[in-house]
């Protein structure tokens, strides 16, 4: 295939390969990249806070178990009832929140 035939073939292919979907806007691509970078930076900043939250949850759970082991059985039953009621209400709220999705 010589040069003019090759150019004609490429022009034919290019004319047929026109995409019906336009290319995305350059500004939109830059905005998405900037949002991703800000999100990544926020995750890096919040990582120690989330670690402290998990550590606080573990400490509170251990303290709660230690407290329950030292309580009178009557108080323990009342605490169990209160926990059951709180868990039921939380479950109902979670079901209500996830019902829309």
N, C-alpha and C positions, 0 to 999 in steps of 0.2 A: 504494500500500500504506500503510495507516494504522499507527499506533504499536502497537496490540495484535497486529495481524497480523505486523508485523515482529519483535516480541519472540517470538511463537510460532514463527516461521520460524527465528530464531536459536537458540531452545531445541531445536528439532528437529535442526538441524544440529549443535549442540554434543553432543547425546545420541548422534548417529550417529558423531561424530568421535572417540569415545573410543579412545585408542591402547592396544593390548594391551601395549606396552612401557612400563614405568614410567620416569619421568624419573630421570636419574642423581642420586646423592646429592650434596648440596651440598659436604660435606666432601671427597668424592673429587675433585670439580672443583678445590677449593682446593689439595688435596695435589698434584694434577698440575701446577697452575700454579706451585706452589712448587718442585717438582722441575725443571720447565723453567727457571725462573729460576736455580736453583743450577747447573744444567748450563751455562747461558749464561755465568754468572760464571766457572765453572771453565774454559770454553773461552777466555775473555778472559785469564785469568791464565796459562794454559798456552801461549798463542800465542807469546810470546818464547822459551819453552823449545823449542818445536817448530822455530822458526826457527833457533835455535842448533844443534839436532840436525842439521837439513838442511845448515847451513853446515859443521859438522864432517864430515859425510859427503862433501861436495864437496871439502874440504881433504884428507881422507884419500884420496879417489880420485885427486886430482891428485898427491899425494905418492907413491902407489902406482905411477902411470903413470911418473912421473919416475924412481923407483927401478928399475922394470923396464927402462927405456931405458938405464940405466947398468950393468946386470948382465951377467955373463958368460953366453953362450948355454947352457951346461950348467946353471947355476943357474936360468936362465930356464925351461928345460924342467921342472926339478924344481918350480918355483913353479907352472907351468901344471898339472902333474899334481896337486899339492896343491889347487889351486883347483878342478880338475875333480872331485876326490873330495869336497871340501867342498860344491860345488854339487849333486852327486848325493845326498849325505846330506840336504841341506836340502830338495831336491825330494821325497825320500821322506817326510820328516817333514811337509811341507806337505800332501802327498797323504793321509797318515794323519790329520792333523787335520781336513781338509775332507771326509773320507769319511763322517763322522758327520752332516754337514749335508746 
